[in-house]
Amino acid sequence: MGWIEWDGMEEQVFTITELNPSIEMEMLDLLRGTGLPMRWVQGGELFARFDSEGRITGVACASEIGENCLLHFIIVKNGLRGKGIGSALVNHALQYFAGRCKRMYAYIPGEAAFFDRFGFRKVSPDEIPDTVAEYTGVRGYCSAGDMLRCLNLSSEWSMT
């Protein structure tokens, strides 16, 4: 579990091991509000931050695919961006997968500067391993103009 400081209070990132209907509905509502394809993957690892009332403030989903991992999405609730929630989710995912995968790929449909802070680099569609590309059709998204970024987990990556 990852701990961060936010507005003077410690808040924790949780790995969701079992979805209850309430958490699933909140997560799906966040996904619908992004305009992203509904890319929640059954069997993917889910990480979430909650507010003091138990509501989701941010959620991420990633999957292990052989020696690679794919970060499907990171979503922070509107009005809460810029408060470290997304960074906490990325850091937690990187820590979780660091000993399991050599590389973490992240599908980024918009601004990539956020991921640059962690050391992710742009990759072209032909650099995507077939196992990752075939897992969720990532290569098709990239050829549509969106980006895929990659981070070598065996090298140093920064915690922001």
C-alpha positions as a Markdown table, in Angstrom:
| # | Residue | x | y | z |
|---|---|---|---|---|
| 1 | Met | 0.0 | 0.0 | 0.0 |
| 2 | Gly | 1.2 | 3.5 | -0.8 |
| 3 | Trp | 0.9 | 6.5 | 1.5 |
| 4 | Ile | 1.0 | 10.1 | 0.5 |
| 5 | Glu | 0.3 | 13.4 | 2.1 |
| 6 | Trp | -2.7 | 15.4 | 0.8 |
| 7 | Asp | -4.1 | 18.5 | 2.4 |
| 8 | Gly | -2.4 | 17.7 | 5.7 |
| 9 | Met | -3.9 | 14.2 | 5.9 |
| 10 | Glu | -2.4 | 10.9 | 5.1 |
| 11 | Glu | -4.4 | 9.1 | 2.5 |
| 12 | Gln | -3.8 | 5.6 | 1.3 |
| 13 | Val | -3.9 | 3.9 | -2.1 |
| 14 | Phe | -5.6 | 0.6 | -1.9 |
| 15 | Thr | -5.3 | -2.5 | -4.2 |
| 16 | Ile | -8.9 | -3.6 | -4.8 |
| 17 | Thr | -9.0 | -7.3 | -4.5 |
| 18 | Glu | -12.8 | -7.7 | -4.6 |
| 19 | Leu | -15.2 | -5.3 | -6.2 |
| 20 | Asn | -18.4 | -4.6 | -4.4 |
| 21 | Pro | -21.3 | -3.2 | -6.4 |
| 22 | Ser | -20.9 | 0.3 | -5.0 |
| 23 | Ile | -17.2 | 0.6 | -5.9 |
| 24 | Glu | -17.8 | -1.0 | -9.3 |
| 25 | Met | -20.6 | 1.6 | -10.1 |
| 26 | Glu | -18.4 | 4.5 | -9.0 |
| 27 | Met | -15.5 | 3.2 | -11.1 |
| 28 | Leu | -17.7 | 2.8 | -14.2 |
| 29 | Asp | -19.1 | 6.2 | -13.7 |
| 30 | Leu | -15.6 | 7.7 | -13.6 |
| 31 | Leu | -14.7 | 5.7 | -16.8 |
| 32 | Arg | -17.9 | 6.9 | -18.6 |
| 33 | Gly | -17.1 | 10.5 | -17.8 |
| 34 | Thr | -13.6 | 10.4 | -19.4 |
| 35 | Gly | -14.6 | 9.8 | -23.0 |
| 36 | Leu | -12.1 | 6.9 | -23.0 |
| 37 | Pro | -13.1 | 3.6 | -24.4 |
| 38 | Met | -14.5 | 1.4 | -21.7 |
| 39 | Arg | -11.2 | -0.4 | -21.1 |
| 40 | Trp | -11.6 | -1.8 | -17.6 |
| 41 | Val | -10.2 | -5.3 | -17.9 |
| 42 | Gln | -11.5 | -8.2 | -15.9 |
| 43 | Gly | -8.6 | -9.7 | -14.1 |
| 44 | Gly | -6.6 | -6.4 | -14.2 |
| 45 | Glu | -5.3 | -5.1 | -10.9 |
| 46 | Leu | -7.3 | -2.1 | -9.6 |
| 47 | Phe | -5.9 | 0.6 | -7.4 |
| 48 | Ala | -8.0 | 3.3 | -5.8 |
| 49 | Arg | -8.0 | 6.3 | -3.5 |
| 50 | Phe | -11.0 | 7.1 | -1.4 |
| 51 | Asp | -12.1 | 10.3 | 0.4 |
| 52 | Ser | -13.0 | 10.4 | 4.1 |
| 53 | Glu | -16.6 | 9.3 | 3.3 |
| 54 | Gly | -15.4 | 6.2 | 1.4 |
| 55 | Arg | -16.1 | 7.5 | -2.2 |
| 56 | Ile | -13.5 | 7.0 | -4.9 |
| 57 | Thr | -11.3 | 10.0 | -5.7 |
| 58 | Gly | -9.2 | 8.2 | -8.2 |
| 59 | Val | -8.8 | 4.8 | -9.7 |
| 60 | Ala | -6.2 | 3.0 | -11.9 |
| 61 | Cys | -6.2 | -0.4 | -13.7 |
| 62 | Ala | -3.2 | -2.3 | -14.9 |
| 63 | Ser | -2.5 | -5.8 | -16.1 |
| 64 | Glu | 0.6 | -8.1 | -16.1 |
| 65 | Ile | 1.2 | -9.5 | -19.6 |
| 66 | Gly | 4.2 | -11.8 | -19.4 |
| 67 | Glu | 7.3 | -9.7 | -18.8 |
| 68 | Asn | 5.4 | -6.5 | -19.5 |
| 69 | Cys | 2.6 | -4.6 | -17.8 |
| 70 | Leu | 0.0 | -2.3 | -19.3 |
| 71 | Leu | -1.5 | 0.6 | -17.4 |
| 72 | His | -5.0 | 0.7 | -18.9 |
| 73 | Phe | -6.1 | 4.0 | -17.2 |
| 74 | Ile | -5.7 | 6.4 | -14.4 |
| 75 | Ile | -8.7 | 8.5 | -13.6 |
| 76 | Val | -9.0 | 11.2 | -11.0 |
| 77 | Lys | -12.4 | 12.7 | -10.2 |
| 78 | Asn | -13.2 | 16.1 | -11.6 |
| 79 | Gly | -12.3 | 18.9 | -9.2 |
| 80 | Leu | -9.6 | 16.8 | -7.5 |
| 81 | Arg | -6.9 | 16.9 | -10.2 |
| 82 | Gly | -3.6 | 18.5 | -9.3 |
| 83 | Lys | -3.8 | 17.3 | -5.7 |
| 84 | Gly | -1.4 | 14.3 | -6.1 |
| 85 | Ile | -4.0 | 11.6 | -6.4 |
| 86 | Gly | -2.9 | 10.6 | -10.0 |
| 87 | Ser | 0.8 | 10.6 | -8.9 |
| 88 | Ala | -0.1 | 8.4 | -5.9 |
| 89 | Leu | -1.9 | 5.9 | -8.1 |
| 90 | Val | 1.0 | 5.8 | -10.7 |
| 91 | Asn | 3.6 | 5.4 | -7.9 |
| 92 | His | 1.5 | 2.6 | -6.3 |
| 93 | Ala | 1.2 | 0.8 | -9.7 |
| 94 | Leu | 4.9 | 1.1 | -10.4 |
| 95 | Gln | 5.8 | -0.3 | -7.0 |
| 96 | Tyr | 3.3 | -3.1 | -7.3 |
| 97 | Phe | 4.6 | -4.2 | -10.7 |
| 98 | Ala | 8.3 | -3.4 | -10.3 |
| 99 | Gly | 9.4 | -6.9 | -9.3 |
| 100 | Arg | 7.0 | -8.6 | -11.7 |
| 101 | Cys | 7.5 | -6.8 | -15.0 |
| 102 | Lys | 10.4 | -5.5 | -17.0 |
| 103 | Arg | 8.4 | -2.7 | -18.6 |
| 104 | Met | 5.3 | -0.8 | -18.0 |
| 105 | Tyr | 3.3 | 0.5 | -21.0 |
| 106 | Ala | 0.7 | 3.2 | -20.6 |
| 107 | Tyr | -2.0 | 4.2 | -23.1 |
| 108 | Ile | -2.2 | 8.0 | -23.1 |
| 109 | Pro | -5.0 | 9.5 | -25.2 |
| 110 | Gly | -4.2 | 13.1 | -24.3 |
| 111 | Glu | -1.4 | 15.1 | -22.6 |
| 112 | Ala | 1.6 | 13.0 | -21.8 |
| 113 | Ala | 3.6 | 15.4 | -19.7 |
| 114 | Phe | 2.2 | 13.9 | -16.5 |
| 115 | Phe | 3.8 | 10.5 | -17.4 |
| 116 | Asp | 7.1 | 12.1 | -18.5 |
| 117 | Arg | 7.7 | 12.9 | -14.8 |
| 118 | Phe | 7.9 | 9.2 | -14.1 |
| 119 | Gly | 10.3 | 8.5 | -16.9 |
| 120 | Phe | 7.9 | 7.1 | -19.5 |
| 121 | Arg | 9.0 | 7.6 | -23.1 |
| 122 | Lys | 7.0 | 7.6 | -26.3 |
| 123 | Val | 7.0 | 4.4 | -28.3 |
| 124 | Ser | 5.7 | 3.9 | -31.9 |
| 125 | Pro | 3.2 | 1.2 | -32.7 |
| 126 | Asp | 5.9 | -1.1 | -34.2 |
| 127 | Glu | 7.8 | -1.1 | -30.9 |
| 128 | Ile | 4.8 | -2.5 | -29.0 |
| 129 | Pro | 5.3 | -6.2 | -28.1 |
| 130 | Asp | 2.7 | -8.4 | -29.8 |
| 131 | Thr | 1.6 | -9.7 | -26.4 |
| 132 | Val | 0.7 | -6.2 | -25.3 |
| 133 | Ala | -0.8 | -5.1 | -28.6 |
| 134 | Glu | -3.0 | -8.1 | -28.8 |
| 135 | Tyr | -4.1 | -7.9 | -25.2 |
| 136 | Thr | -6.5 | -5.1 | -25.6 |
| 137 | Gly | -6.1 | -3.8 | -29.1 |
| 138 | Val | -3.6 | -1.1 | -28.1 |
| 139 | Arg | -1.9 | -1.0 | -31.4 |
| 140 | Gly | -5.2 | 0.1 | -33.0 |
| 141 | Tyr | -5.5 | 3.0 | -30.6 |
| 142 | Cys | -2.0 | 4.1 | -31.3 |
| 143 | Ser | -2.4 | 4.0 | -35.0 |
| 144 | Ala | -5.5 | 6.2 | -34.5 |
| 145 | Gly | -3.1 | 9.0 | -33.3 |
| 146 | Asp | -3.1 | 8.3 | -29.6 |
| 147 | Met | 0.2 | 7.6 | -27.7 |
| 148 | Leu | 1.7 | 4.6 | -26.0 |
| 149 | Arg | 4.5 | 5.3 | -23.5 |
| 150 | Cys | 6.9 | 2.9 | -21.9 |
| 151 | Leu | 8.9 | 2.8 | -18.7 |
| 152 | Asn | 11.7 | 0.3 | -18.1 |
| 153 | Leu | 10.9 | -0.9 | -14.6 |
| 154 | Ser | 14.4 | -2.3 | -14.1 |
| 155 | Ser | 15.9 | 1.2 | -14.3 |
| 156 | Glu | 15.4 | 4.0 | -11.8 |
| 157 | Trp | 12.1 | 5.8 | -11.9 |
| 158 | Ser | 11.2 | 8.8 | -10.0 |
| 159 | Met | 8.7 | 9.0 | -7.3 |
| 160 | Thr | 6.8 | 12.4 | -7.6 |
